[in-house]
Structures are given as structure tokens and as C-alpha cells.
Amino acid sequence: MTVDYYNILKVSRTTGEEELRRAYKKLAVRWHPDKHPSVTKVIAEAKFKQICEAYDALSDPNKRQIYDLYGEDGLRYNVSSPSAATAAARGGGGRGESFRERDIFDEFLGDGFGSDKSPSPKSDNGYNYNSSKSNGGNYYRSNSIPVKRSSPLGSKAAPIENKLGCTLEELYKGSKRKMVISRIVPDDSGKPSTVEEVLAIDIKPGWKKGTKITFPDKGNQESGLQPGDLIFVIDEKPHLTFQRDGNDLVVNEKISLVEALTGKTVNLTTLDGRNLNIEVSDIVKPGHEVVIPGEGMPISKDPRQKGNLKIKFDVKFPSRLSSDQKADIKRVLSRRS
């Protein structure tokens, strides 16, 4: 089962470096074994080691990127080593060539709990996988791509999966990407070497999270085997305004009590840049929802068809009212229509 390092440190996936450090320091102090009696020390040691392991992975930008893409399996082998690359491709039981030890707790607090330090957690080196935009054009670079899962005995190397983060705008309108990939192939002497190649990806309108784009034979290759496939898996980036629900788009709109009773115009900018002005004249009750047909996401099988836009209202009640305000409200609402 994949360990959720973010959950261990009680942080979100968008947490920055400084917030991550604060969360780690707080938990490390709380669970340091020297602060626990012998009865709970074993539990504290296990918890402390897990916290340090999580911080070790998430505080390193390269390791964090690998973990976000492939989970803890992505940190298991060091592909920069030919032997580790082979083990990773075959899903072998061993780990990378070496471990890197460091007492990250002492980086914050020093030896603040006495001279009997707890052992530093050990963490495997990752794949040294980096992904960043190149200097020119819509290019994205991946310096090395780790093997995601083992391949059965046979003539083809294991496939590689790589998440492809897309904005809702890209998935609404469609987009074209050029990916600079690095993969491991044997040279003429059979020794593993790294080659680079540019791949074009045509993102279709309406594609959803989990959609896979497969490039046959564009993955890593071992001596004596055919190259594996390279698979990009669509991942949706969070949007400030819209949330996706299948083919529908959802907007959570906060309105005041006065607006809920008297009406409001909701102004939205669509994912393709149009302005929508939606008049809400009905009284908005808790749980009220307005549905705008055809303003959702394109349906991938027929992009001319679209889902719906759903506006869900959250009515904000005043925290206090004066005596005069209460009297006015009572007088208005008590009148018979």
C-alpha cells in the first residue's frame, strides 16, 4: 500500500517549503522518542521515523516530484545505476545501490533531547527525475523516466507511466504539447546510455483525468528486450473557479442573505474566455442550485456536445443584527403578500 507522506505531515500537496518545515518540526518535537516513556517509546520511534522519512522525501524538490508522480515506488531504485535500472525494470526485490543518511531532525533542533540520538531514517535515492519547461516554445523536459511497474518475462521491457498535468482550459479547448523525454537504451556495446527525443502530444477537448496516451516503444530498453511503451496519464490541475464533475462544471458561489432574498447577477468567465451573466431572481434557499445546460465540459466522444454548468450557493448570514435591523426585518417579513 502506498504511504501518503502528505497525510503523515498533515499538509496538502500544494504546501510550500516553509510550511512543510514548520509542520515537520512540530510533529518531530511531539513524537521524538526521548519525550516518551518506555511504554509508548516503541510507538513513538516508529512514528518519528515515518515523519522523518516523509520530510526527507518532500523537502527535496527532485524526490518530491518523483513521489508526486510515482509514489514511494518511484523512490525505491536509483536508475542512474545500470544495475538498479535493471532491477527497477524487472521489479526486483533489491533497492538502489546506496542509501543516503542524514539526521534531518538535528537540522532544526540540534541535539536538544540529550546525547542519546535516535537513528536517522534512511531513504533511498530517487530516479533523479526532473521535469521543467525549456527556454523556448511549449516544450517540457523529463531528464529520466523511472519504470513504474515490473514487466513479465518476455521480449518487451516494462512500460513507463508519467503524469501529464493539464489545466481545465487545456482540457476544455484542447492543447498541443511537445515533450522532451530522456530514456535509457543500450548502446552498441550493450551498455546503458541515455538518449533524448521530442514527442508531440495532442490533448483532445473533453479528456478526463486518467486518460492515457501511449507511445509504443518509447520507454526504456534493456539489453535483449524490445523497448517498453511510454504512457502519459492525464492529471487535472486545480482551478480557482471551476470544479469538474464528470462532464459538468461546478461553481460554488457565496452570497449574502440580502442577495439570497432579493436576487443577484452571477458573473463568470468561461474556460474559453466568454463572459456569462446569470440572473438569479428566485429566493435562494440552503442547497439551492442553478443549472446552465451546455456550459460544462466538452464530451470527448463528441466535443460539440457539452455537459452542464452547476452553480451551488452558500448563503452567508450576518453575525449580528441591531435591534432596529431586527425590527425592520420582522416588519417586512410579517407583511402579507
Disulfide bonds with the S-S distance in Angstrom:
none
